[in-house]
Amino acid sequence: MLKEIEKSIRICNKCRLCKTAINPVPGEGNPDAEIVFIGEAPGETEDQTGRPFVGRAGRLLETLLAKIGYKREDVWIGNIIKHRPPQNRDPLPDEILACQPYLTEQLKILSPKIIVTLGRFALSYFYSDGKISRDRGNLLRTGRFNVFPVYHPAAALRSPQMYRDLESDILKIPGVLDSIKKGKINTSNLNLKKGKEDLDQELDGQQRLF
């Protein structure tokens, strides 16, 4: 099913981004992954290759994954936006909405134990009232998902403090995952104004992939 979603993304013309991007970036990785990483949108290198997180930010992510005993092939990596916004500008609300059915279906199939959101846009996708500086490094329960927000690797490359915070939070992931699997999770249970469950419900009777 992930391959079918990928095919749909490759011919998608639901928003303006398909007209300016070189390649769609559906996401990639282990379909049985317990850990899923979700970022904001493809950058220049990702647009050129059609693969997520393969530029400088991606190399940093791989370095940090190695510190907890993982390779990128062990996890699944994607973005909330499947085409690069021009000049890496922030994605617009209608663009996020257009891509939403794809990520919704991908996550239903993947059914990860934990979703690590990279940066503020990915956090806001799952928790509209989220604040990355406040929520980073804390496990949040949003609807059906365990969400673990961290700084975006690109931001960490620009700030030594964010780098240290990102590294510290990534190092927590094995322990957090172990607690989830043992049913000993300590989460912030959120009363969301616009959580992931709400987004799923809005799709009923609206945009469908197939």
C-alpha positions as CSV (number, residue, x, y, z in Angstrom):
1,M,0.0,0.0,0.0
2,L,2.9,2.4,0.7
3,K,3.9,1.9,-3.0
4,E,0.4,2.8,-4.1
5,I,0.5,6.0,-2.1
6,E,3.9,6.8,-3.5
7,K,2.5,6.4,-7.1
8,S,-0.3,8.9,-6.2
9,I,2.1,11.4,-4.8
10,R,4.2,11.2,-8.0
11,I,1.3,12.3,-10.2
12,C,-0.2,14.7,-7.6
13,N,-1.3,18.2,-8.8
14,K,-3.5,19.2,-5.9
15,C,-1.5,22.3,-5.1
16,R,0.8,24.8,-6.7
17,L,4.0,23.2,-5.4
18,C,4.0,20.4,-8.1
19,K,4.5,23.2,-10.7
20,T,7.8,24.5,-9.2
21,A,9.3,21.3,-7.7
22,I,11.6,19.0,-9.6
23,N,10.7,15.8,-7.8
24,P,8.1,14.7,-5.3
25,V,9.5,13.3,-2.0
26,P,7.0,10.7,-0.8
27,G,9.2,9.4,2.1
28,E,11.2,6.3,2.6
29,G,12.4,3.7,5.0
30,N,11.5,0.5,6.8
31,P,7.8,-0.2,6.4
32,D,7.9,-2.1,9.7
33,A,9.7,0.7,11.6
34,E,8.8,1.4,15.2
35,I,10.1,4.9,14.8
36,V,8.9,7.4,12.2
37,F,10.6,10.8,11.7
38,I,8.4,13.5,10.2
39,G,9.8,16.9,9.0
40,E,8.4,20.0,7.4
41,A,9.1,19.8,3.7
42,P,11.8,18.8,1.2
43,G,14.8,21.1,0.7
44,E,16.9,21.7,-2.4
45,T,18.9,18.4,-2.2
46,E,15.7,16.4,-1.5
47,D,14.0,18.1,-4.4
48,Q,16.8,17.1,-6.7
49,T,17.0,13.5,-5.5
50,G,13.4,12.7,-4.6
51,R,14.5,11.4,-1.2
52,P,13.9,12.9,2.3
53,F,16.7,14.3,4.5
54,V,19.7,13.7,2.3
55,G,21.3,17.1,2.6
56,R,23.3,18.5,5.5
57,A,20.3,18.2,7.9
58,G,19.9,14.6,6.8
59,R,23.5,13.8,7.4
60,L,23.2,15.2,10.9
61,L,20.1,13.1,11.5
62,E,22.0,10.0,10.4
63,T,24.9,10.9,12.7
64,L,22.5,11.2,15.7
65,L,20.7,8.0,14.8
66,A,24.0,6.2,14.8
67,K,24.5,7.3,18.4
68,I,21.4,5.4,19.5
69,G,22.3,2.3,17.4
70,Y,20.1,3.0,14.3
71,K,20.6,3.5,10.6
72,R,18.2,5.4,8.4
73,E,17.2,2.1,6.9
74,D,15.8,1.0,10.4
75,V,13.3,3.9,10.5
76,W,10.9,5.6,8.2
77,I,11.5,9.3,7.2
78,G,9.0,11.7,5.6
79,N,7.6,15.2,5.6
80,I,4.2,16.8,6.0
81,I,4.7,18.4,2.5
82,K,5.6,16.2,-0.4
83,H,7.0,18.8,-2.8
84,R,9.6,21.5,-2.1
85,P,8.2,25.0,-1.5
86,P,10.0,27.6,-3.6
87,Q,13.2,29.0,-2.0
88,N,12.4,26.7,1.0
89,R,9.7,29.1,2.2
90,D,7.3,28.0,4.9
91,P,4.5,25.7,3.6
92,L,1.1,27.4,3.3
93,P,-2.0,26.1,5.1
94,D,-3.7,24.9,1.9
95,E,-0.5,23.1,0.8
96,I,-0.4,21.2,4.1
97,L,-4.1,20.4,3.7
98,A,-3.6,19.1,0.2
99,C,-0.8,16.8,1.3
100,Q,-2.6,15.7,4.5
101,P,-4.4,12.6,3.0
102,Y,-1.0,11.1,1.9
103,L,0.6,11.3,5.3
104,T,-2.6,10.2,7.0
105,E,-2.7,7.0,5.0
106,Q,1.1,6.4,5.3
107,L,0.9,6.6,9.1
108,K,-2.1,4.3,9.2
109,I,-0.1,1.7,7.3
110,L,3.1,2.2,9.2
111,S,1.4,2.3,12.6
112,P,4.6,3.4,14.4
113,K,5.2,3.1,18.1
114,I,6.5,6.7,18.2
115,I,6.5,9.6,15.8
116,V,9.5,12.0,16.2
117,T,8.5,15.4,14.8
118,L,11.4,17.5,13.5
119,G,10.7,21.2,14.0
120,R,7.8,23.4,14.7
121,F,5.7,22.7,11.5
122,A,5.7,19.0,12.1
123,L,4.8,19.4,15.7
124,S,2.0,21.8,14.8
125,Y,0.6,19.2,12.4
126,F,-0.1,16.8,15.2
127,Y,-0.7,19.4,18.0
128,S,-1.8,22.9,16.8
129,D,-1.0,24.5,20.2
130,G,2.4,23.0,20.3
131,K,5.5,25.1,21.0
132,I,8.7,23.4,20.0
133,S,10.9,25.2,22.6
134,R,8.5,24.1,25.4
135,D,7.5,20.6,24.2
136,R,10.8,19.3,22.8
137,G,12.0,16.2,24.5
138,N,8.6,15.4,26.0
139,L,6.4,12.5,24.9
140,L,2.9,13.7,23.9
141,R,-0.2,11.7,23.3
142,T,-2.2,13.1,20.4
143,G,-5.1,11.0,19.4
144,R,-3.7,7.6,18.4
145,F,-0.1,8.7,18.2
146,N,2.8,9.0,20.6
147,V,4.6,12.1,19.5
148,F,8.1,13.1,20.5
149,P,9.0,16.6,19.3
150,V,12.6,17.7,18.7
151,Y,14.3,20.6,17.0
152,H,14.8,20.3,13.2
153,P,18.3,19.3,12.3
154,A,18.6,22.3,10.0
155,A,18.0,24.6,12.9
156,A,20.5,22.7,15.0
157,L,23.1,23.3,12.3
158,R,22.7,27.0,12.8
159,S,22.7,27.1,16.6
160,P,25.1,25.3,19.0
161,Q,22.5,25.3,21.7
162,M,19.8,23.8,19.5
163,Y,22.4,21.2,18.4
164,R,23.0,20.2,22.0
165,D,19.3,20.1,22.7
166,L,18.6,18.0,19.6
167,E,21.4,15.5,20.5
168,S,20.1,15.3,24.1
169,D,16.5,14.6,22.9
170,I,17.5,12.0,20.3
171,L,19.5,10.1,22.9
172,K,16.3,9.8,24.9
173,I,14.5,7.9,22.2
174,P,15.5,4.3,23.0
175,G,14.4,4.8,26.6
176,V,11.1,6.4,25.6
177,L,10.4,3.7,23.0
178,D,11.2,1.0,25.6
179,S,8.7,2.6,28.0
180,I,6.0,2.7,25.4
181,K,6.5,-1.0,24.5
182,K,6.3,-1.9,28.2
183,G,3.2,0.2,28.7
184,K,5.0,2.5,31.2
185,I,4.7,5.7,29.2
186,N,4.6,9.0,30.9
187,T,2.9,11.4,28.5
188,S,1.4,14.8,28.5
189,N,-2.2,14.0,27.6
190,L,-3.4,17.0,25.6
191,N,-6.8,18.4,25.1
192,L,-6.2,19.4,21.5
193,K,-8.0,22.1,19.6
194,K,-6.8,20.6,16.4
195,G,-5.1,17.3,17.0
196,K,-4.4,14.5,14.5
197,E,-7.7,12.7,15.3
198,D,-9.6,15.9,14.3
199,L,-7.6,16.1,11.1
200,D,-8.5,12.5,10.2
201,Q,-12.2,13.1,10.9
202,E,-12.2,16.1,8.6
203,L,-11.1,13.8,5.7
204,D,-14.2,11.7,6.0
205,G,-16.3,12.3,2.9
206,Q,-13.7,14.7,1.6
207,Q,-10.3,14.1,0.0
208,R,-9.5,10.4,-0.6
209,L,-6.4,8.9,-2.2
210,F,-7.9,6.1,-4.1
